[in-house]
Amino acid sequence: ITTPQPYKLTNSRTIHLNTTMAFKKIAIAGATGNLGPSIVNELVNQGFEVTVLSSSGKTSGLPSAIKVVKVDYSSQDSVISALRGQEAFVSAIPKHEEQPALIDAAIAAGVQRVIPSEFGSNIVGNEKVRALPVFGGKVKTQDYLRAKQDQISYTLITNGLFLDWAINLGWVVNLKGKTEINDNGDGVHSFTLLSDIGKAVAGVLNNPEETKNRGVYVQTVALSQNQALKIAQKVKPEFKAETESVDLGELEKNAYAELSKQNGDIGSAMLNFIKISIFRDGYGNLWNDKNDNELLGVKGLSESELEDLIAKSF
């Protein structure tokens, strides 16, 4: 879809016919977190053979078609055994700094492709984002994969903030309280639904050669906070928006100051670094002109579908 309206999608990549066999046997770690179920559901729906690695053996809410392997992540032999026979490995774990050990296990098991737990801000293409302390584990994983690409291939998926999750938390627009407007609220940024991230993962696995050893970009919409507020008022005229301005330059300065304190609030600082990567100008958080939606089978939302999504979130 190409349109001058800034919260619809454009795409300028050249799409090539896939002549390489898709990966079919897929293992996933972190399947029960915020994102994992959306990935598992889409892979199952598209006919992949999905094996879930689980330290607890609990897979509540996941499709019955999956295979579950209980694994001891502290044992390399246990992880290697769980990954043996798999063609690709998807990580959705929250502890990103632990991924190099999983990559080594995947290599030892003969896995061909790794999709690490990236799924967020533009660490691939923006040095300012790479420098933010909150992304140290992801940067370490990216660098490790590049060093190992003669032994295993990889794909890094960049999708921005999870759109549905963010609306529910009030990060884009707060439908149940005060919206924090980052800088002037006019900046347009890329956001992606959890279900579309699942489609992107499937798209990577269906297009091994086109996605080999590179970053791919997906988005459901490109949207500003002020646009989101206008949509909220359109779909629910009685909605009275309460807003509070946030200076992201000051927020970043304060976050670094918090890190330097002996007993600083590290959690709050890290959360603010994530906000900066998503909303601050100059942090590469819009990819209207370079996304891989068409290749990966991500259609995005029309204007009316976006309105419906926000209306249902009240």
C-alpha positions as CSV (number, residue, x, y, z in Angstrom):
1,I,0.0,0.0,0.0
2,T,1.4,3.3,-1.0
3,T,-0.3,6.5,0.2
4,P,0.7,10.0,1.4
5,Q,-1.0,9.4,4.7
6,P,1.8,8.8,7.2
7,Y,0.2,6.0,9.1
8,K,-0.1,3.7,6.1
9,L,2.6,1.6,4.7
10,T,5.0,2.0,1.8
11,N,7.6,-0.4,0.5
12,S,10.5,0.1,-1.8
13,R,12.5,-3.2,-1.7
14,T,12.8,-5.3,-4.8
15,I,11.1,-8.6,-4.2
16,H,12.8,-11.7,-5.6
17,L,11.2,-15.1,-6.3
18,N,12.1,-17.6,-3.6
19,T,13.9,-20.6,-5.2
20,T,15.3,-21.9,-1.9
21,M,13.5,-24.6,0.1
22,A,11.8,-23.2,3.2
23,F,12.8,-24.3,6.7
24,K,10.2,-26.6,8.2
25,K,11.4,-28.0,11.5
26,I,11.6,-25.1,13.9
27,A,12.6,-24.9,17.6
28,I,11.6,-21.9,19.7
29,A,12.8,-20.8,23.1
30,G,10.7,-18.2,25.1
31,A,7.4,-19.4,23.7
32,T,5.3,-18.4,26.6
33,G,6.3,-14.7,27.0
34,N,4.6,-11.6,25.6
35,L,5.6,-12.4,22.0
36,G,6.3,-16.1,21.9
37,P,2.6,-17.3,21.6
38,S,2.1,-15.1,18.5
39,I,5.1,-16.7,16.9
40,V,4.1,-20.2,17.8
41,N,0.5,-19.8,16.6
42,E,1.5,-18.4,13.2
43,L,4.1,-21.1,12.6
44,V,1.6,-23.8,13.5
45,N,-1.1,-22.1,11.3
46,Q,1.3,-22.1,8.4
47,G,2.2,-25.8,8.8
48,F,5.7,-25.6,10.3
49,E,6.8,-28.5,12.6
50,V,7.2,-26.6,15.9
51,T,9.2,-27.8,18.9
52,V,9.0,-25.6,22.0
53,L,12.0,-25.7,24.4
54,S,10.8,-25.3,28.0
55,S,12.7,-25.4,31.3
56,S,9.4,-26.0,33.2
57,G,7.5,-28.1,30.7
58,K,4.5,-25.7,30.9
59,T,3.0,-24.6,27.7
60,S,-0.3,-23.2,28.8
61,G,-2.2,-21.5,25.9
62,L,0.0,-22.9,23.1
63,P,-1.5,-25.0,20.3
64,S,-1.7,-28.8,20.9
65,A,0.1,-29.4,17.6
66,I,3.5,-28.4,19.1
67,K,6.1,-30.8,20.4
68,V,7.5,-29.8,23.8
69,V,11.0,-30.7,24.9
70,K,12.0,-30.0,28.5
71,V,15.5,-28.5,28.6
72,D,18.0,-27.5,31.2
73,Y,19.4,-24.2,29.9
74,S,22.4,-24.5,32.3
75,S,23.5,-27.6,30.5
76,Q,24.9,-27.2,27.0
77,D,24.4,-30.9,26.3
78,S,20.7,-30.6,27.2
79,V,20.3,-27.7,24.8
80,I,22.2,-29.4,22.0
81,S,20.1,-32.5,22.4
82,A,16.9,-30.5,22.3
83,L,18.0,-28.7,19.1
84,R,19.3,-31.8,17.2
85,G,17.3,-32.4,14.0
86,Q,15.9,-28.8,13.9
87,E,16.5,-26.7,10.8
88,A,16.0,-23.3,12.4
89,F,16.0,-21.9,16.0
90,V,13.9,-18.9,17.1
91,S,14.8,-17.2,20.4
92,A,12.2,-15.0,22.2
93,I,14.0,-15.1,25.5
94,P,14.2,-11.9,27.7
95,K,17.8,-12.4,28.8
96,H,19.5,-11.5,25.6
97,E,23.0,-11.8,26.9
98,E,22.5,-15.5,27.3
99,Q,22.0,-16.1,23.6
100,P,25.6,-16.7,22.5
101,A,25.6,-20.0,24.4
102,L,22.3,-21.0,22.7
103,I,23.9,-20.1,19.3
104,D,26.9,-22.4,20.1
105,A,24.4,-25.2,21.0
106,A,22.5,-24.6,17.7
107,I,25.8,-24.8,15.8
108,A,26.7,-28.1,17.5
109,A,23.3,-29.5,16.8
110,G,23.5,-28.7,13.1
111,V,20.8,-26.0,13.0
112,Q,21.0,-23.9,9.8
113,R,19.3,-20.6,10.8
114,V,19.0,-18.5,14.0
115,I,16.4,-15.8,14.5
116,P,17.6,-14.2,17.8
117,S,15.5,-12.3,20.3
118,E,15.7,-9.0,18.5
119,F,12.1,-7.9,17.9
120,G,12.2,-4.2,18.7
121,S,14.2,-1.0,18.2
122,N,16.5,-0.4,15.3
123,I,19.8,-1.8,16.7
124,V,20.7,-3.1,13.3
125,G,20.8,0.3,11.5
126,N,21.3,3.0,14.1
127,E,24.4,3.6,16.1
128,K,22.6,5.8,18.7
129,V,20.3,2.8,19.5
130,R,23.2,0.4,19.7
131,A,24.9,2.6,22.3
132,L,22.0,2.6,24.7
133,P,22.8,0.5,27.7
134,V,19.5,-1.4,27.7
135,F,20.5,-3.1,24.4
136,G,23.9,-4.4,25.4
137,G,22.8,-8.1,25.3
138,K,21.2,-7.7,21.9
139,V,24.4,-6.0,20.5
140,K,26.5,-8.8,21.9
141,T,24.3,-11.3,20.2
142,Q,24.4,-9.5,16.9
143,D,28.2,-9.3,16.9
144,Y,28.4,-13.0,17.9
145,L,26.2,-14.1,15.0
146,R,28.2,-12.1,12.5
147,A,31.4,-13.7,13.8
148,K,29.8,-17.2,13.4
149,Q,28.1,-16.7,10.1
150,D,30.4,-19.2,8.4
151,Q,28.9,-21.8,10.7
152,I,25.3,-20.7,11.0
153,S,23.1,-18.2,9.2
154,Y,20.9,-15.6,11.0
155,T,18.2,-13.1,10.4
156,L,17.6,-10.0,12.7
157,I,13.9,-8.8,12.8
158,T,13.3,-5.2,13.6
159,N,9.7,-4.3,14.2
160,G,9.6,-1.3,16.6
161,L,7.2,-1.3,19.6
162,F,4.5,-4.0,19.8
163,L,1.4,-2.0,18.7
164,D,-1.4,-3.8,20.5
165,W,0.8,-4.3,23.7
166,A,1.8,-0.6,23.6
167,I,-1.8,0.7,23.3
168,N,-2.9,-1.5,26.2
169,L,-0.1,-0.1,28.3
170,G,-0.8,3.5,27.2
171,W,2.6,4.1,25.6
172,V,1.3,5.3,22.2
173,V,-2.0,6.7,23.4
174,N,-3.5,6.2,26.9
175,L,-7.2,5.5,26.6
176,K,-7.7,5.1,30.3
177,G,-5.5,7.9,31.7
178,K,-2.9,10.5,31.0
179,T,-0.9,10.1,27.7
180,E,2.8,11.0,28.0
181,I,3.5,13.0,24.7
182,N,7.1,12.4,23.8
183,D,8.7,15.7,22.6
184,N,5.9,17.3,20.5
185,G,4.0,14.1,19.6
186,D,4.3,14.7,15.8
187,G,7.1,12.2,15.2
188,V,6.0,9.3,13.1
189,H,7.3,5.9,14.2
190,S,7.0,2.2,13.1
191,F,4.9,-0.1,15.2
192,T,3.9,-3.8,14.7
193,L,1.2,-6.0,16.0
194,L,2.3,-9.2,17.8
195,S,0.5,-11.3,15.2
196,D,2.4,-9.5,12.4
197,I,5.7,-10.3,14.1
198,G,4.6,-13.9,14.0
199,K,4.0,-13.5,10.3
200,A,7.4,-12.0,9.9
201,V,9.1,-14.9,11.5
202,A,7.2,-17.3,9.2
203,G,8.2,-15.1,6.3
204,V,11.9,-15.3,7.1
205,L,11.6,-19.1,7.4
206,N,9.8,-19.3,4.1
207,N,12.4,-17.2,2.4
208,P,15.8,-18.4,3.6
209,E,18.1,-17.0,0.9
210,E,16.4,-13.6,0.7
211,T,16.7,-13.1,4.5
212,K,20.1,-14.7,5.0
213,N,22.6,-12.9,7.3
214,R,20.9,-9.5,7.4
215,G,18.3,-7.4,9.2
216,V,14.7,-7.2,8.0
217,Y,12.2,-4.5,8.9
218,V,8.5,-4.9,9.4
219,Q,5.7,-2.6,10.5
220,T,1.9,-2.8,10.8
221,V,1.6,1.0,10.8
222,A,3.7,4.2,10.9
223,L,2.0,6.5,13.4
224,S,2.5,9.5,15.6
225,Q,1.1,9.9,19.0
226,N,-0.9,13.0,17.9
227,Q,-2.5,10.9,15.1
228,A,-3.3,8.2,17.6
229,L,-5.0,10.7,19.9
230,K,-7.1,12.1,16.9
231,I,-8.2,8.6,16.0
232,A,-9.2,7.9,19.6
233,Q,-11.3,11.0,19.6
234,K,-12.9,10.1,16.3
235,V,-13.9,6.6,17.3
236,K,-15.1,7.7,20.8
237,P,-16.2,11.3,20.7
238,E,-16.7,11.5,24.4
239,F,-13.0,10.6,25.0
240,K,-11.3,13.5,26.7
241,A,-7.5,13.2,26.2
242,E,-5.3,14.1,29.1
243,T,-1.7,14.7,28.1
244,E,1.7,15.4,29.7
245,S,4.7,16.6,27.7
246,V,8.0,14.7,28.1
247,D,11.3,16.0,26.9
248,L,13.2,13.0,25.6
249,G,16.6,14.8,25.7
250,E,16.1,15.4,29.4
251,L,14.8,11.8,29.9
252,E,17.9,10.4,28.4
253,K,20.2,12.6,30.5
254,N,18.3,11.6,33.6
255,A,18.5,7.9,32.7
256,Y,22.3,8.0,32.4
257,A,22.4,10.0,35.7
258,E,20.4,7.2,37.4
259,L,22.8,4.6,36.2
260,S,25.7,6.5,37.7
261,K,24.2,6.6,41.2
262,Q,25.2,4.0,43.7
263,N,21.6,3.0,44.4
264,G,20.0,4.3,41.2
265,D,16.7,3.0,39.8
266,I,18.2,0.8,37.1
267,G,14.9,-0.6,36.0
268,S,13.4,2.8,35.4
269,A,16.5,4.0,33.6
270,M,16.4,1.0,31.2
271,L,12.7,1.5,30.5
272,N,13.4,5.1,29.6
273,F,16.2,4.1,27.2
274,I,13.6,1.9,25.5
275,K,11.2,4.9,25.2
276,I,14.0,7.0,23.7
277,S,14.8,4.4,21.1
278,I,11.2,4.2,20.1
279,F,10.1,7.9,20.1
280,R,13.2,10.2,19.9
281,D,14.0,11.8,16.6
282,G,17.3,10.6,15.1
283,Y,17.0,7.1,16.5
284,G,16.0,5.4,13.3
285,N,12.6,4.4,14.4
286,L,10.7,4.8,11.1
287,W,11.2,2.4,8.1
288,N,8.3,3.3,5.7
289,D,10.8,3.4,2.8
290,K,12.8,0.3,3.5
291,N,10.5,-2.3,5.1
292,D,10.3,-6.0,4.1
293,N,6.5,-6.4,4.6
294,E,5.8,-7.7,1.1
295,L,8.6,-10.3,1.2
296,L,7.6,-11.5,4.6
297,G,3.8,-11.5,4.1
298,V,2.9,-8.6,6.5
299,K,0.0,-6.6,5.1
300,G,-0.3,-4.0,7.8
301,L,-3.5,-2.2,8.8
302,S,-5.7,0.1,6.7
303,E,-7.0,3.3,8.2
304,S,-10.3,1.8,9.1
305,E,-8.7,-1.3,10.6
306,L,-6.4,0.9,12.8
307,E,-9.5,2.8,13.9
308,D,-11.2,-0.5,14.8
309,L,-8.1,-1.6,16.8
310,I,-8.1,1.6,18.9
311,A,-11.9,1.5,19.3
312,K,-11.7,-2.1,20.7
313,S,-8.9,-1.0,23.1
314,F,-11.2,1.3,25.1
